Amino acid sequence: MADLTGTGPVRRIRRTGGRGGGGSWSNRGMVEELETLSSKELHDRAIERAVRHLDVGFLWRLLRAIPAAEAVAGHPDQAEADVSHLSSMLNELVHAGGGDVADALRPLYIDYLSRTDS
């Protein structure tokens, strides 16, 4: 089964045991259940899960997909603005290591580096 999200093939999940003693299920049932939710509910659940699991990879994929989704939804001007904004944010991140901006961010860098393992 193909996965249209670009994240690879859909995995089949098999679980045995439980109260029934031997029932099994695949992610097909989960997908069917998720299909009944509104887009807003799906968004909220996905974001909540990504944040809870610190899944930066998913959040990055979502950010990259938003401009295309804007275009598909008939908002090409918004898609262009989204790409420009994301590009601007990444540029700021890359260049935040020099000059007055780096000096202003020193407390943030020190706090982060002092909390992480080497």
URLIN-V185875 format. One line per field, one symbol per residue. phi: phi as a letter, one per 40 degrees, with the letter a starting at -180 (. if undefined). burial: # if it has 16 or more other C-alpha atoms within 10 Angstrom, else .. A space follows every 50 residues. Layout:
phi->???
burial->???
This chain:
phi->.cbccgbhccccbbbbggccgacbabcdcccdccccccdcccdccccdcc cccfccdcccccdccddccccccgbccccccccccccccccccccccbgc cccccddccccccccccc
burial->..............................................#... .......#........##.#.......##..##................. ..................
